[in-house]
Amino acid sequence: MFCQNCGQEIADAAVICVKCGVATSNQANINNNVQYSNELIMLNEQKRDQRIIKIGFDWPSFFSAWICGIPHFIRGQTTIGIMLLVLSLGSYLPFMSNMSEGELAFASLTLLIFFVGLSIYMGSNGRKLLVKHLLENNYKFEDESSELVDKMKKKWGII
């Protein structure tokens, strides 16, 4: 193989040219195949779809309780999305009733505590719920034998 920049003959497996230091096409292939250690790749061969699941706290799921479940609808998790939508809309009921200021303040504080707790739960468990949803819909892990997949399956209780 020859360097595209300077024309120097280099090894077929070379990542950079030893003469001029320019990256070869092999370097581009290596960069395209990198899987970071905080990501899982799930594939659905029937749909020809690929999903990258980041490991860690799920911020879209955290905020989902506050924005009527929209991130769950986008991900295709309609059941959770509908439940969050109903909860969000139901949280307006105390404000439409004939409550005293004290009762309204208590109801508001109770709802705030509930939604904060729900948000923390959703953020902590959102990735697990998403992976289980994808597995139910014919997605498979790209590298079933990797240490990260084994670790996360154990953590999430996926057999």
C-alpha positions, 0 to 999 in steps of 0.5 A, spaced: 500 500 500 502 507 498 501 513 502 495 517 499 499 524 501 507 522 500 507 516 496 511 512 501 510 505 500 507 502 507 505 496 510 498 494 508 495 494 516 499 501 517 494 506 521 499 512 519 504 513 514 511 512 517 514 518 513 509 523 513 505 521 519 498 522 515 492 517 517 491 512 512 484 509 510 485 503 516 485 509 521 478 511 518 476 504 519 478 503 526 475 510 528 468 507 525 468 501 529 470 504 536 465 502 541 465 506 548 465 503 554 459 506 557 455 504 551 451 498 549 449 497 541 442 493 540 440 491 533 434 489 530 435 485 524 428 485 521 427 493 522 434 494 520 435 499 526 440 500 531 440 503 538 445 506 542 444 505 549 448 509 554 450 506 561 448 511 567 443 516 569 437 516 564 436 524 564 430 524 558 427 519 563 428 523 569 425 529 565 419 525 562 415 525 568 415 533 568 413 533 560 408 529 560 412 522 558 414 525 551 421 522 551 417 515 552 413 516 546 419 518 542 422 511 544 416 507 543 415 506 550 407 508 549 405 504 556 409 508 560 408 514 556 401 514 557 401 513 564 406 519 565 401 523 561 395 521 565 399 523 572 401 529 569 394 531 567 391 528 573 396 533 577 392 539 575 385 536 578 387 539 585 388 546 582 381 546 579 377 544 585 374 548 591 380 547 596 382 552 601 389 555 601 392 550 606 389 544 602 392 547 596 399 548 599 399 541 602 396 538 595 402 542 591 407 540 596 405 532 596 405 532 588 412 536 588 414 530 592 411 525 588 414 527 582 421 528 584 421 521 587 418 519 580 423 522 576 429 520 580 426 513 580 425 514 572 432 516 571 435 511 575 431 505 572 430 508 565 436 505 561 433 498 564 426 499 562 428 501 555 433 495 554 427 490 556 423 494 552 427 493 546 429 486 547 421 484 547 421 488 540 426 483 537 432 487 539 439 483 540 445 486 543 451 487 538 456 483 542 452 478 546 459 476 549 462 482 552 463 484 559 459 490 559 453 486 556 454 481 562 455 486 567 449 490 565 444 484 564 446 482 571 445 489 574 438 490 570 436 483 572 436 480 565 437 473 564 
